[in-house]
Amino acid sequence: MSTTIPLKHTARTTTGVVPPTEKKKGSKLFALKTDFLKNDEDSIQKDILDHVEYTLARTKYNFDSFSAYQGSAYSVRDRLIERWNETQQYYTERDPKRVYYLSMEFLMGRSLQNAIYNMNLKDEYHSALLELGFEMEDLYEEEKDAALGNGGLGRLAACFMDSLATLKYPAWGYGLRYNYGMFEQGIYDGYQTEVPDYWLVAGNPWEIERLDVQYTVRFYGQVTEKKSSEGSKFEWDHGELVQAIAYDTPVPGYHTTNTNNIRLWSSKPHKEFDLDAFNGGNYLSAVEAKQRSENITSVLYPNDNTYSGKELRLKQQYFFVAATLCDVIRRFKKSHQNWQDFPNKVAIQLNDTHPTIGIVELFRKLIDEEGLQWEEAWDIVTKTYAYTNHTILPEALEMWPVSLIEDLLPRHMQLIYGINHRFLIQVTQKWPGDIGKMRGLSIIQEGEEKKVRMAHLAIVGSHCVNGVAAMHSELVKHKVFPDFFTLWPNKFQNKTNGVTPRRWIEQANPGLSAIFTKWLGTDKWTTDLELVKGIKDHMDNPELIAEWKYVKQGNKQRLAEFILKHCGIQVNPNALFDVHIKRIHEYKRQLLNILSVIYRYLSIKKMSPKDRAQVVPRVVIFAGKAAPGYVMAKRHIKLINSVAEVINRDKEVDQYLKVVFIANYNVSIAQVIVPASDINQQISTAGTEASGTSNMKFTMNGSLIIGTLDGANVEIAEEVGQENMFIFGLRTSEVEAAREKMTNKEVVIDPRLQEVFLNIELGTFGPPDIFRPILDSLIYSDFYLSIQDFPLYLDSQASVDELWKDQSSWVKKSIINSASTYFFSSDRAMNEYAEQIWDIKPCEVETTLNRRY
């Protein structure tokens, strides 16, 4: 078991004693900064008003909701910074091993509510703002989501950072500060439109610009070999230089002083302005280098369908890891000189393949800059890095052209060749003379265009490789990387994902939070989710059942109001809310869902009034973005919206069926949708979803899953009981045979689906030519097996309808789902990573602040 390391003190310096080296700076400095900011209502109000006047330069006559939000945010940030400074100073003095979590995405959601809740200041801020004439809940709505991610990868990273701080683990997150998010999604004539998401337009009160933390990153250039009696030394010079500037975002733990950090890098020109070019009349080239530098962190995931797009994306990845490693090494060198200590003080986790070039960058720095020998340096690298795989889809396993890396990072390509050569020697020792094994395992993929397999590099350069759900990890071992698993069986682990109950229950669903606290007799469940199992002891209590239904209905009413405001569609909050919110992708099968909706619509249209009286009213809710270059996924969005338009204007079915597509899905919208859901769709083709985390959020909030046995659905079924879910569809072991059946044209299309196809072809939902490619993809290939799963899916939907009619049974299943979600807390996941991969211990910061907790 991990142990905490407490240290009691009352002064602002961590030890309570002014360090001797600091005395010369003057005792006055330390005397003035001995106390923390006060948290009584008057002090909070004064701090808010001071920021409105002095930070925002506004007067009391120009004090609107947005300035109240900003003033509140800055006042909260002041308190975060106090805790952040205490934590970092404490870590510096105690020198624990730290984990550095490298992720291209951090979808943090809104910060004001999270920070106030985590610092245990909800009541104080509520009262303080109320006296100033503002509702705290209204101010939450003024905050714009930070557009630093796209989907589950970024939301997972955010949950992990919350848990690491709450569990008091010494951790830093590292990523990029994108000026624009992936894009802001709009819907025009049913089609997805994309405009830049300039989330920083009104500033970001939560970040701290660190102009004192800058590093120079090199691209292109030449590698020169210099030989001496001591051997060869390689120098990488010339090329293009870019500055990385740090922006810090404090991450508060829940009811603890421990406050960790996410450091994001922004790209700036090494040389701000070419005055000679400007004076020579060449105005465009004078700022060309500046523009090229700043492009690196302009956009999340630039389209890589072109060579320049690929180059920019690889630039992003290298810029990110190069600056991060400079920072990590600087911190290490402050206290250590022996490089053998590096893996004992530093653990680096790669969140997917995006930061994998960091393996080579650390290796380069150790060899070329620190003078270590190859074997010694490689041993340090592999003991430091661990890699989380998030996908089994071949197209999502990154590969970069060798020619691109040779041009952009010439020294790194040399090292990759060397790493691969030594690795293949190991392969030949295991499988002598087996060229096929060498070709399959090589980091370099041979062919017309040589490519570097980044997932292979991540496996070779890490001491641990983990999947993110039990089924996914088995597929990683036995289907995706079977030969790597044979070579290094002890390197592979499973670490099932989790989400934070603080945001996804306490903040997103305060009504459910109150139920838990009341019936469990404690609020400790927020940090020990296993306690919610105790709710099952009361599940037959009529009072609990009434409260459960009341809270769910309130959440549905809130979502109905949101839909009316943002989509202009009136929905019935008493209907069954059927939710499918995910990134739009063929394997996630939003298409299967909308095809079933069409069938439901056609069925209702044919019913007699007597039969319609038995229909369960439904509101089917979609949300999610398609990648700008993903044409088929964007066609699916168009089909959903075209079907929605026809159904929603048909008065004959008005009380039985509505379809809604909520645009520009993000974390804050999810916090409205998830608590209101009755069922949630987790219907990916078996064997394609790594884990999923929305399934965990829904389950925590008492929403029943309709889904396949894919990803974490398998483990959710084990925890909540398959009888409390609606499981359907082909199993992973059946998928290959089903695809072969499709290839051999042995699949008979269900008559109900044929009727759906016919109505699409007849133009019931718009010009059929628009949707012809969708039908062709199903009829001629159907790689994701929607045709074969369609009848099974309809059967499962019929089971949903039947159970809904028995509300007593439905509510009990809802309670069982919520009460069975301990395993899906990110706290559990982080404890497992800490103990089994990173070998780090909690490091609790104790100050006078902790007395309020």
C-alpha positions in Angstrom: 0.0 0.0 0.0 1.1 3.6 -0.7 1.9 5.8 2.3 1.5 9.5 2.6 4.3 11.8 3.8 2.8 14.4 6.0 4.6 17.6 7.1 2.9 20.0 9.5 3.7 23.7 9.5 1.9 27.0 9.9 4.1 29.4 7.8 3.9 30.0 4.1 7.4 28.5 3.6 7.0 24.8 3.6 9.3 24.1 6.5 8.4 27.2 8.4 12.1 28.3 8.4 13.6 30.9 6.1 16.4 29.1 4.1 19.8 30.6 5.0 20.5 31.4 1.4 17.3 33.5 1.3 18.0 35.6 4.5 20.1 38.0 2.5 17.1 38.9 0.4 15.6 40.5 3.5 13.4 39.3 6.3 10.7 41.7 5.3 9.9 39.6 2.2 9.2 36.5 4.3 7.5 38.4 7.1 4.9 39.9 4.8 4.0 36.6 3.1 3.2 34.3 6.0 -0.5 34.1 5.8 -2.9 32.7 3.2 -5.7 34.7 1.7 -8.8 34.6 4.0 -11.9 32.8 2.8 -14.6 34.6 4.7 -17.4 36.2 2.6 -16.1 39.8 3.1 -12.5 38.8 2.0 -13.8 37.0 -1.0 -16.0 39.9 -2.0 -13.2 42.4 -1.6 -10.9 40.2 -3.7 -13.5 39.9 -6.5 -14.1 43.6 -6.6 -10.4 44.4 -6.5 -9.9 42.2 -9.6 -12.8 43.8 -11.4 -11.3 47.3 -10.7 -7.6 46.6 -10.9 -7.2 43.6 -13.2 -10.1 44.3 -15.5 -10.1 48.1 -15.1 -13.8 48.2 -14.7 -15.9 50.3 -12.3 -18.8 49.3 -10.1 -21.1 50.9 -12.7 -19.9 48.5 -15.4 -20.1 45.3 -13.3 -22.0 42.8 -15.4 -22.1 39.0 -15.2 -19.1 38.4 -17.4 -16.9 40.7 -15.3 -18.3 39.1 -12.2 -17.2 35.7 -13.6 -13.7 37.1 -14.5 -13.3 38.7 -11.1 -14.4 35.5 -9.3 -12.1 33.4 -11.5 -9.1 35.6 -10.7 -9.9 35.5 -7.0 -10.1 31.7 -7.1 -6.9 31.6 -9.1 -5.1 33.6 -6.4 -6.0 30.9 -3.9 -5.0 28.2 -6.4 -1.6 29.8 -6.8 -1.1 29.8 -3.0 -1.7 26.1 -2.9 0.3 25.5 -6.1 3.3 27.3 -4.7 3.1 25.4 -1.4 2.8 22.1 -3.3 5.7 22.7 -5.7 8.0 24.0 -2.9 7.1 20.9 -0.8 7.8 18.6 -3.7 11.2 20.3 -4.2 12.2 19.8 -0.6 11.0 16.3 -0.3 12.2 15.3 -3.8 9.7 12.4 -4.5 9.6 10.6 -7.7 7.2 12.4 -10.1 5.2 11.3 -13.0 4.9 13.4 -16.1 1.8 12.8 -18.2 2.3 13.7 -21.8 -0.9 14.2 -23.8 -1.7 16.1 -27.0 -5.2 16.7 -25.5 -6.5 18.0 -22.1 -10.3 18.5 -22.2 -10.6 20.2 -18.9 -14.1 21.6 -19.2 -15.0 24.7 -17.2 -12.7 25.5 -14.3 -14.6 27.8 -12.0 -17.0 25.3 -10.6 -14.3 22.6 -10.4 -11.9 24.8 -8.5 -14.4 26.1 -6.0 -15.7 22.6 -5.3 -12.2 21.1 -5.0 -11.0 23.9 -2.6 -14.2 23.4 -0.5 -15.3 27.0 -1.0 -18.7 26.4 -2.6 -20.7 27.9 0.3 -18.4 30.8 0.8 -18.5 31.8 -2.8 -22.2 31.2 -3.2 -23.0 33.6 -0.3 -20.4 36.2 -1.3 -21.7 36.4 -4.9 -25.3 36.4 -3.8 -24.7 39.5 -1.7 -23.2 41.1 -4.8 -26.3 40.3 -6.8 -25.1 37.2 -8.7 -26.0 33.5 -8.7 -22.9 31.4 -8.8 -24.6 28.9 -11.2 -25.2 31.8 -13.7 -21.5 32.7 -13.6 -20.5 29.2 -14.4 -22.3 29.6 -17.7 -20.1 32.6 -18.6 -17.0 30.5 -18.9 -16.0 29.1 -22.3 -14.6 25.6 -22.5 -10.9 25.4 -23.1 -10.6 23.9 -26.6 -7.6 21.8 -25.9 -8.9 18.4 -27.0 -11.3 16.6 -29.2 -12.8 13.6 -27.4 -12.2 10.8 -25.0 -8.4 11.1 -25.0 -8.4 14.6 -23.7 -11.3 14.1 -21.2 -9.5 11.0 -19.9 -6.3 13.1 -19.4 -8.3 15.7 -17.5 -9.9 13.1 -15.2 -6.5 11.5 -14.5 -5.0 14.9 -13.6 -7.9 15.5 -11.2 -7.4 12.2 -9.5 -3.6 12.5 -9.3 -4.0 15.8 -7.4 -6.8 14.4 -5.2 -4.7 11.3 -4.3 -1.7 13.6 -3.6 0.6 12.1 -6.2 3.4 14.3 -7.4 2.5 14.8 -11.1 2.7 17.2 -13.9 0.7 17.2 -17.1 2.3 18.5 -20.3 0.6 19.4 -23.6 0.2 22.2 -26.1 -1.6 25.5 -25.8 -3.6 25.6 -29.0 -4.8 29.1 -30.1 -7.8 27.4 -31.8 -9.5 24.2 -30.9 -10.3 21.4 -33.4 -13.1 23.7 -34.7 -16.4 25.1 -33.6 -19.1 23.0 -35.1 -22.2 24.4 -36.7 -25.0 22.7 -38.6 -26.2 24.4 -41.8 -28.8 22.7 -44.0 -28.0 19.5 -42.1 -24.3 19.6 -42.9 -21.5 20.0 -40.4 -19.7 23.4 -40.8 -16.4 24.2 -39.3 -15.2 27.6 -38.1 -12.1 28.3 -35.9 -12.8 27.9 -32.2 -10.9 30.9 -30.9 -11.5 30.0 -27.2 -9.0 32.6 -26.0 -10.9 35.5 -27.5 -11.8 36.8 -24.0 -8.6 35.7 -22.4 -8.1 32.8 -20.0 -8.0 33.7 -16.3 -6.9 30.2 -15.3 -3.5 30.2 -17.1 -0.3 31.8 -15.9 2.1 32.9 -18.6 5.6 31.9 -17.7 7.9 34.1 -19.7 10.7 33.0 -17.4 10.3 29.4 -18.7 11.4 29.3 -22.3 13.3 26.7 -24.4 14.6 26.7 -27.9 13.5 23.9 -30.2 15.3 23.1 -33.5 13.9 21.7 -36.8 15.7 20.7 -40.0 19.5 21.5 -40.1 22.4 19.1 -40.5 24.1 16.5 -38.4 27.9 16.6 -38.2 30.1 13.8 -37.0 33.2 14.8 -35.1 35.7 12.0 -34.3 38.3 12.0 -31.6 40.3 9.5 -29.5 37.2 9.1 -27.3 35.0 8.2 -30.2 32.5 9.9 -32.4 30.3 12.8 -31.3 27.3 14.0 -33.3 26.2 17.6 -33.5 22.9 18.8 -34.8 22.9 22.4 -35.8 21.7 25.1 -38.1 18.1 24.7 -39.3 15.1 26.6 -37.9 14.7 27.6 -34.3 11.4 28.1 -32.5 10.8 29.3 -28.9 8.6 27.3 -26.5 6.9 29.4 -23.9 5.2 27.8 -20.9 1.7 28.5 -19.7 0.7 26.9 -16.4 -2.8 25.8 -15.2 -3.0 24.8 -11.6 -5.0 21.6 -11.0 -6.4 21.4 -7.4 -7.0 18.2 -5.6 -10.3 17.6 -3.9 -10.3 19.0 -0.3 -6.5 19.0 0.0 -3.7 21.6 -0.4 -2.1 19.4 -3.0 -2.3 21.3 -6.3 -0.5 19.9 -9.3 0.1 21.6 -12.7 -0.6 21.3 -16.4 2.1 23.0 -18.4 1.2 23.9 -21.9 3.7 25.1 -24.6 3.0 28.0 -27.0 5.2 28.4 -30.0 6.8 31.8 -30.7 9.5 32.9 -33.1 13.1 32.6 -32.0 13.7 35.9 -33.9 10.6 38.1 -33.6 11.1 40.3 -36.6 13.6 40.5 -39.6 14.3 44.2 -39.6 16.8 43.9 -42.5 14.1 42.3 -44.7 11.6 44.9 -43.7 13.9 47.8 -44.4 14.7 46.3 -47.7 11.0 46.4 -48.7 10.4 42.7 -48.3 7.5 43.1 -45.8 6.1 39.6 -46.1 9.3 37.8 -45.5 10.0 40.0 -42.5 7.2 38.3 -40.6 7.3 34.9 -42.4 9.4 33.1 -39.8 7.1 34.5 -37.0 4.0 33.2 -38.7 5.6 29.8 -39.4 6.6 29.4 -35.8 3.3 30.4 -34.4 1.5 27.9 -36.7 2.9 25.1 -34.7 0.4 25.6 -31.8 -2.3 27.3 -33.8 -4.7 24.4 -34.3 -5.4 21.0 -32.7 -4.7 18.2 -35.2 -4.1 20.0 -38.4 -5.4 18.1 -41.4 -2.6 15.7 -42.5 -4.0 14.7 -45.9 -1.2 16.8 -47.5 2.6 16.7 -47.0 2.6 20.1 -45.4 -0.1 19.0 -43.0 1.9 15.9 -42.1 4.9 18.1 -41.5 3.0 20.5 -39.3 1.6 17.7 -37.2 5.0 16.1 -36.7 6.4 19.5 -35.9 3.7 19.8 -33.2 4.6 16.5 -31.6 8.4 17.1 -31.6 8.0 20.7 -30.4 5.8 19.4 -27.5 8.2 16.7 -26.3 11.4 18.7 -26.9 10.2 21.6 -24.7 8.8 19.1 -22.1 12.1 17.2 -21.8 14.1 20.4 -21.4 11.8 21.2 -18.5 11.9 17.8 -16.9 15.7 17.5 -17.2 16.2 21.1 -15.8 14.0 20.1 -12.8 16.0 16.9 -12.3 19.4 18.6 -12.5 18.5 21.0 -9.7 18.9 18.2 -7.2 20.8 15.4 -9.0 24.0 14.9 -10.9 23.9 11.1 -11.4 21.9 10.1 -14.5 21.4 6.6 -13.1 19.0 8.4 -10.6 16.8 9.7 -13.5 14.4 6.7 -13.7 14.1 6.7 -9.9 12.9 10.3 -9.9 11.1 10.6 -13.3 8.3 8.5 -14.8 7.0 9.6 -18.2 3.6 8.3 -19.5 2.8 8.6 -23.2 -0.9 9.1 -23.6 -1.2 7.4 -27.0 1.5 7.5 -29.8 1.5 11.3 -30.3 4.4 12.0 -27.9 6.4 8.9 -28.9 9.2 10.9 -30.6 10.0 11.9 -27.1 11.7 8.5 -26.6 14.2 9.4 -29.2 14.6 13.0 -28.0 15.5 11.9 -24.5 17.9 9.3 -26.0 19.5 12.1 -28.2 19.9 14.4 -25.2 21.6 11.7 -23.1 24.0 10.7 -25.9 24.7 14.0 -27.7 24.4 16.5 -24.9 25.2 14.6 -21.7 27.9 12.3 -23.2 26.4 8.9 -22.1 27.2 5.7 -23.9 24.5 4.1 -26.0 23.7 1.1 -23.7 23.6 3.3 -20.6 21.4 5.9 -22.2 19.0 3.4 -23.7 18.6 1.7 -20.3 17.6 5.0 -18.7 15.2 5.8 -21.5 13.4 2.4 -21.3 13.1 2.6 -17.5 11.6 6.0 -17.7 8.9 5.7 -20.4 5.6 3.8 -20.4 3.1 3.8 -23.2 -0.7 3.7 -23.2 -2.3 2.3 -26.3 -5.7 3.7 -27.1 -6.7 2.0 -30.3 -6.6 -1.2 -32.3 -7.7 0.4 -35.6 -4.7 0.2 -38.0 -5.4 3.6 -39.5 -5.1 5.2 -36.0 -1.6 3.7 -35.3 0.6 6.6 -36.4 3.3 6.2 -39.0 5.5 8.9 -40.4 7.4 8.8 -43.7 11.1 8.3 -43.2 11.8 11.0 -45.7 9.8 13.5 -43.6 11.7 12.7 -40.4 15.0 12.8 -42.2 14.2 16.3 -43.3 12.6 17.6 -40.2 14.6 15.7 -37.5 17.7 14.3 -39.2 19.5 13.3 -36.0 16.4 11.5 -34.7 16.2 9.4 -37.8 19.8 8.3 -37.4 19.0 7.2 -33.9 15.8 5.4 -34.9 17.8 3.4 -37.4 20.3 2.5 -34.7 17.5 1.6 -32.2 15.8 -0.5 -34.8 19.1 -2.3 -35.7 19.8 -3.3 -32.1 16.2 -4.3 -31.6 16.1 -6.6 -34.6 19.2 -8.4 -33.3 17.0 -9.3 -30.3 14.3 -10.5 -32.7 16.8 -12.7 -34.6 18.0 -14.2 -31.4 14.3 -15.1 -30.5 13.4 -16.3 -34.1 16.6 -17.1 -35.9 16.3 -16.7 -39.7 12.7 -15.6 -39.6 12.6 -12.7 -42.0 8.8 -12.4 -41.7 9.1 -11.8 -37.9 11.8 -9.2 -38.6 9.7 -7.4 -41.2 6.6 -7.5 -39.0 8.3 -6.2 -35.8 10.6 -3.7 -37.3 10.2 -0.1 -36.3 10.7 0.8 -40.0 7.9 -0.4 -42.4 9.5 -1.3 -45.7 7.6 -0.6 -49.0 7.3 1.9 -51.7 7.5 4.6 -49.1 9.4 3.7 -45.9 7.6 4.7 -42.7 8.4 4.8 -39.0 5.8 2.9 -37.0 5.4 5.0 -33.9 3.5 2.4 -31.9 6.4 -0.1 -32.5 8.9 2.6 -31.3 6.7 3.3 -28.3 6.7 -0.4 -27.4 10.4 -0.9 -27.9 11.3 2.3 -25.9 9.0 1.7 -22.9 9.2 -0.6 -19.9 5.4 -1.0 -19.8 2.6 -1.0 -22.4 -1.0 -0.9 -21.3 -4.4 -1.1 -22.8 -7.4 0.7 -21.4 -9.9 -2.0 -20.9 -9.7 -5.7 -20.2 -10.9 -6.7 -23.7 -8.8 -4.1 -25.4 -5.7 -5.2 -23.6 -6.2 -8.8 -24.7 -6.7 -7.6 -28.3 -3.5 -5.5 -28.0 -1.6 -8.6 -26.8 -3.1 -11.2 -29.1 -4.3 -9.4 -32.2 -2.5 -6.1 -32.7 1.0 -6.8 -31.3 1.1 -10.6 -30.8 4.8 -11.0 -31.6 5.8 -8.1 -29.3 3.8 -9.9 -26.6 5.6 -13.2 -27.3 8.9 -11.3 -27.1 8.1 -9.3 -23.9 5.1 -10.8 -22.2 5.8 -9.1 -18.9 5.8 -5.7 -20.5 2.0 -5.7 -21.2 -0.6 -4.7 -18.7 -4.2 -3.7 -18.5 -5.3 -0.4 -16.9 -9.0 0.1 -17.4 -10.0 3.7 -17.8 -11.9 5.7 -15.2 -13.6 9.1 -14.8 -13.7 11.5 -11.8 -16.8 11.3 -9.7 -16.2 14.8 -8.5 -17.0 16.4 -11.9 -19.4 13.7 -13.3 -21.5 13.2 -10.2 -21.0 16.0 -7.6 -20.8 18.9 -10.1 -22.8 17.5 -13.1 -25.6 16.0 -11.0 -25.9 17.8 -7.6 -29.3 16.1 -7.0 -27.8 12.6 -7.3 -24.9 13.8 -5.2 -27.3 14.9 -2.4 -29.0 11.5 -2.6 -25.7 9.7 -2.1 -24.7 11.8 0.8 -28.1 11.5 2.5 -28.6 7.8 2.2 -25.0 6.9 2.8 -24.8 9.2 5.8 -21.5 10.7 4.5 -20.0 12.7 1.7 -16.8 10.6 1.7 -18.0 8.8 -1.4 -16.5 11.7 -3.5 -13.1 10.3 -2.8 -14.0 6.7 -2.0 -16.6 5.7 -4.6 -16.8 2.2 -3.3 -19.1 3.5 -0.6 -21.9 4.0 -3.1 -22.5 0.3 -3.0 -24.3 1.0 0.2 -27.2 2.6 -1.8 -28.3 -0.9 -2.8 -29.3 -1.5 0.8 -32.1 1.1 0.4 -33.1 0.4 -3.2 -36.5 -0.9 -2.2 -37.3 2.1 0.0 -40.1 4.1 -1.6 -38.6 7.3 -0.3 -35.3 6.7 -2.2 -37.2 5.6 -5.3 -39.3 8.8 -5.3 -36.2 11.0 -4.8 -34.4 9.1 -7.6 -37.2 9.7 -10.0 -37.5 13.4 -8.9 -33.8 14.1 -9.5 -33.9 12.4 -12.9 -37.0 14.3 -14.0 -35.4 17.6 -13.0 -32.3 16.8 -15.0 -34.4 15.9 -18.0 -36.4 19.2 -17.7 -33.1 21.1 -17.7 -31.9 19.3 -20.8 -35.3 19.9 -22.5 -34.9 23.6 -21.8 -31.4 23.5 -23.2 -32.6 21.8 -26.4 -35.3 24.4 -26.9 -32.9 27.3 -26.3 -30.1 26.0 -28.5 -31.9 23.8 -31.1 -35.3 25.3 -31.2 -37.0 21.9 -30.7 -39.7 21.3 -28.1 -39.3 17.9 -26.5 -41.3 16.1 -23.8 -39.3 15.6 -20.6 -41.5 12.7 -19.7 -40.4 10.7 -22.8 -37.5 8.2 -22.7 -34.3 10.2 -23.4 -32.1 8.0 -25.7 -28.6 9.5 -25.9 -25.8 8.9 -28.4 -22.9 11.4 -27.8 -19.6 10.5 -29.3 -17.1 11.5 -31.9 -18.7 10.7 -35.2 -17.1 7.7 -36.7 -18.2 4.6 -38.7 -17.0 2.2 -36.0 -19.1 4.0 -33.3 -22.1 3.3 -35.5 -24.3 6.4 -35.2 -25.4 5.1 -38.6 -26.9 2.0 -37.0 -28.8 4.2 -34.6 -30.3 6.5 -37.1 -31.3 3.6 -39.3 -33.2 2.2 -36.4 -34.8 5.6 -35.8 -36.1 5.6 -39.4 -37.6 2.1 -38.8 -39.3 3.3 -35.6 -40.7 6.3 -37.5 -42.0 4.2 -40.4 -43.5 1.8 -37.9 -45.3 4.5 -36.0 -46.7 5.9 -39.2 -48.3 2.6 -40.1 -49.8 2.0 -36.7 -53.5 2.4 -35.8 -54.4 4.9 -33.1 -54.9 2.0 -30.7 -51.4 0.6 -31.4 -49.9 4.1 -31.1 -51.2 4.4 -27.6 -48.8 1.6 -26.6 -45.8 3.4 -28.1 -43.1 4.5 -25.7 -42.4 8.2 -26.5 -38.7 8.8 -27.3 -36.4 11.7 -27.7 -33.3 10.5 -29.5 -30.3 12.8 -28.9 -27.1 12.9 -31.0 -24.0 15.0 -30.4 -20.5 14.8 -31.7 -18.0 16.1 -34.2 -16.7 14.5 -37.4 -13.1 15.2 -38.4 -13.1 17.9 -41.2 -11.6 15.4 -43.7 -13.8 12.5 -42.8 -16.3 12.7 -45.6 -18.4 9.6 -44.7 -18.8 10.6 -41.1 -20.0 14.0 -42.2 -22.5 12.3 -44.5 -23.8 10.5 -41.4 -24.4 13.8 -39.7 -26.3 15.0 -42.7 -28.5 11.9 -42.7 -29.2 12.3 -39.0 -30.2 15.9 -39.4 -32.3 15.2 -42.5 -34.2 12.4 -40.7 -34.6 14.7 -37.7 -36.1 17.5 -39.9 -38.7 15.1 -41.4 -39.7 13.5 -38.1 -39.8 16.7 -36.0 -42.2 18.5 -38.4 -44.5 15.5 -38.8 -47.4 16.3 -36.4 -48.7 12.7 -36.7 -45.7 11.4 -34.7 -45.0 14.5 -32.6 -45.9 13.0 -29.3 -44.1 9.7 -30.0 -40.7 10.6 -31.5 -38.3 13.5 -31.7 -34.7 13.5 -33.0 -32.2 16.2 -31.9 -28.6 16.8 -33.0 -26.9 19.1 -30.5 -24.1 21.0 -32.3 -20.6 21.8 -30.9 -20.6 19.1 -28.3 -18.1 19.7 -25.5 -17.6 18.9 -21.8 -20.0 21.5 -20.4 -22.8 20.3 -22.8 -22.0 16.7 -21.7 -22.5 17.8 -18.0 -26.1 18.7 -19.0 -26.8 15.7 -21.2 -25.4 12.8 -19.1 -27.5 13.3 -15.9 -30.6 13.5 -18.1 -30.1 10.3 -20.0 -32.4 7.3 -19.6 -30.5 5.1 -21.9 -27.1 5.6 -23.6 -25.8 4.1 -26.8 -22.5 2.3 -26.7 -23.0 0.3 -29.9 -19.5 0.2 -31.6 -18.7 -2.9 -33.6 -17.3 -5.5 -31.2 -13.5 -5.4 -31.0 -13.2 -1.8 -32.2 -13.6 0.5 -29.2 -10.6 0.5 -26.9 -12.6 1.4 -23.8 -14.9 4.4 -23.9 -15.4 6.7 -20.9 -18.8 8.1 -21.7 -20.3 4.7 -20.8 -18.8 5.1 -17.3 -20.2 8.6 -16.9 -23.6 7.5 -17.9 -23.6 4.5 -15.6 -22.5 6.6 -12.6 -25.6 8.8 -13.4 -28.0 5.8 -13.5 -28.4 5.7 -17.3 -28.8 2.2 -18.7 -26.5 1.1 -21.5 -27.7 -0.4 -24.8 -24.6 -1.7 -26.3 -22.3 -4.4 -27.7 -19.8 -6.3 -25.6 -17.0 -4.0 -26.6 -14.4 -1.9 -24.8 -15.3 -1.2 -21.1 -18.9 -2.4 -21.7 -17.6 -5.9 -20.9 -16.3 -4.8 -17.4 -19.4 -2.6 -16.8 -21.5 -5.7 -17.4 -19.4 -7.6 -14.9 -19.9 -4.9 -12.3 -23.6 -4.0 -12.7 -24.8 -7.3 -14.1 -25.7 -7.9 -17.7 -29.3 -8.2 -16.8 -29.2 -4.5 -15.9 -28.0 -3.5 -19.4 -29.3 -4.1 -22.9 -26.6 -6.1 -24.6 -26.9 -7.2 -28.2 -24.8 -7.9 -31.3 -22.0 -10.0 -32.6 -19.2 -10.9 -30.2 -15.6 -10.1 -31.0 -14.8 -13.7 -31.7 -17.6 -13.7 -34.4 -16.6 -10.5 -36.2 -14.0 -12.1 -38.6 -16.4 -14.8 -39.8 -19.2 -12.1 -40.1 -16.9 -10.0 -42.4 -16.1 -13.0 -44.5 -19.8 -13.8 -44.8 -20.3 -10.2 -46.0 -17.4 -10.5 -48.5 -18.9 -13.8 -49.9 -22.3 -12.0 -50.3 -23.9 -14.5 -48.0 -25.7 -11.9 -45.9 -29.5 -11.6 -46.2 -30.6 -8.0 -45.4 -33.4 -8.0 -42.9 -36.8 -6.9 -44.5 -37.1 -4.1 -41.9 -33.8 -2.7 -43.0 -34.7 -3.1 -46.7 -37.7 -0.9 -46.0 -35.4 1.7 -44.5 -33.1 1.6 -47.5 -36.1 1.9 -49.8 -37.3 5.0 -48.1 -33.9 6.6 -48.3 -33.7 5.8 -52.0 -37.2 7.2 -52.6 -36.2 10.5 -51.2 -38.3 10.4 -48.0 -35.4 12.1 -46.1 -34.0 14.3 -48.9 -32.3 13.9 -52.3 -31.2 10.2 -52.4 -28.0 11.0 -54.3 -26.6 12.6 -51.1 -27.0 9.4 -49.2 -26.2 6.9 -52.0 -22.5 6.5 -50.8 -23.8 5.6 -47.3 -26.1 2.8 -48.7 -23.3 1.6 -51.0 -20.9 1.4 -48.1 -23.3 -0.9 -46.3 -24.5 -3.0 -49.2 -21.1 -3.6 -50.8 -18.8 -3.8 -47.8 -20.3 -3.1 -44.4 -17.0 -3.4 -42.6 -18.6 -2.4 -39.3 -21.4 -5.0 -39.6 -24.4 -2.8 -39.2 -26.5 -5.0 -41.5 -25.9 -8.1 -39.5 -26.4 -6.4 -36.1 -29.5 -4.5 -37.2 -32.1 -7.1 -36.3 -30.4 -7.8 -33.0 -30.3 -4.1 -32.3 -34.1 -3.8 -32.9 -34.8 -6.7 -30.6 -32.7 -4.9 -27.9 -34.6 -1.7 -28.4 -37.9 -3.6 -28.1 -36.6 -4.8 -24.7 -35.9 -1.2 -23.7 -39.5 -0.2 -24.5 -40.9 -3.1 -22.5 -38.8 -2.3 -19.4 -39.7 1.4 -19.6 -43.3 0.5 -19.2 -42.4 -1.0 -15.8 -41.1 2.1 -14.1 -40.5 0.4 -10.8 -38.1 -2.1 -12.3 -36.5 0.6 -14.5 -35.7 2.8 -11.5 -34.2 -0.2 -9.5 -31.9 -1.0 -12.5 -30.9 2.6 -12.6 -30.0 2.6 -8.9 -28.0 -0.6 -9.4 -26.0 0.9 -12.2 -25.1 4.0 -10.2 -24.3 1.9 -7.1 -21.9 -0.4 -9.1 -19.4 2.1 -10.5 -16.5 2.1 -8.1 -14.3 0.3 -10.5 -14.7 3.1 -13.1 -13.4 5.9 -10.9 -10.2 7.5 -12.2 -9.0 7.3 -8.6 -8.9 3.5 -8.9 -7.1 3.8 -12.2 -4.5 6.3 -11.0 -3.7 4.1 -7.9 -3.1 1.2 -10.3 -0.8 3.2 -12.6 1.1 4.6 -9.6 1.7 1.3 -7.9 2.2 -1.0 -10.9 3.7 1.2 -13.6 5.2 4.4 -12.2 6.3 3.3 -8.8 5.4 6.6 -7.2 4.0 7.4 -3.7 1.5 10.0 -2.5 3.2 13.1 -1.1 0.7 15.0 1.0 1.3 18.7 1.6 0.1 19.7 5.0 -0.4 23.3 5.9 -2.7 25.3 8.1 -5.0 25.2 5.1 -5.6 21.5 5.6 -7.3 22.1 8.9 -10.5 23.1 7.1 -10.6 19.7 5.4 
